[in-house]
Amino acid sequence: MSSLVGPDEDDPRRPDGSAKPPVPDHVQDAIRTLIEWAGDDPHREGLVDTPARVARAWKEYCLGYTEDPATHLSRVFEEVGGYDEIVVLKDIPFQSHCEHHMAPIIGKAAIAYLPTDHVVGISKLARVLHGFARRLQIQERLTAEVAQCIWDNLHPRGVAVVIEASHACMTARGVRTPGVGMVTSRVMGTFRSDSKSREEVLRLMGY
């Protein structure tokens, strides 16, 4: 029977005292195989604990698979004092991983919506972004998923999402072109049908 005890179980707890999740042997074996295929010895001192660490890191990178981002939008506030203008949250940092090479995607997002008769706590917009970002992604789908989630759950008059990111699958490998950034956007509702509203929201978002 496969053991769930990792090679670094001599330090079985995190600094905060919580238990580290067990890592199945077959997962660690897969990482050892990759290390060996890359040209190193997975059994040398500096790498002996790496398979368990990498496995736990990937569980953390992919926490988005364990949640429904829409739950963050379930609580709204109707006491807005008559406010019915655009709400914008800018420069939200995020990290994701490319589904083609599993390389880091690091960037920032701007999220805006035009409320009807209620608003949501601003931190919830960032939580929606992170919920989708902590999965294997492409930037185009991430942008669309965040916008659609807000549209479906807040029922606003308009939604706009702009994401700007750097992709290690392009900057650190392949064409190896550092400094290149990719920008994607998704606008819905009023921001799509009314050019003046679209110009206003993009200006507020800094684009």
Secondary structure, DSSP 8 states (H G I E B T S, - for coil): ------TTTTS-B-TTS-B-----HHHHHHHHHHHHHHTS-TTSTTTTTHHHHHHHHHHHHTGGGGS-GGGGGS--B---TT--S-EEEEEEEEEEEETTT--EEEEEEEEEEE-SS-B--HHHHHHHHHHHHSSEE-HHHHHHHHHHHHHHHH--SEEEEEEEEEEHHHHTSTT--TT--EEEEEEEEHHHH-HHHHHHHHHHHT-
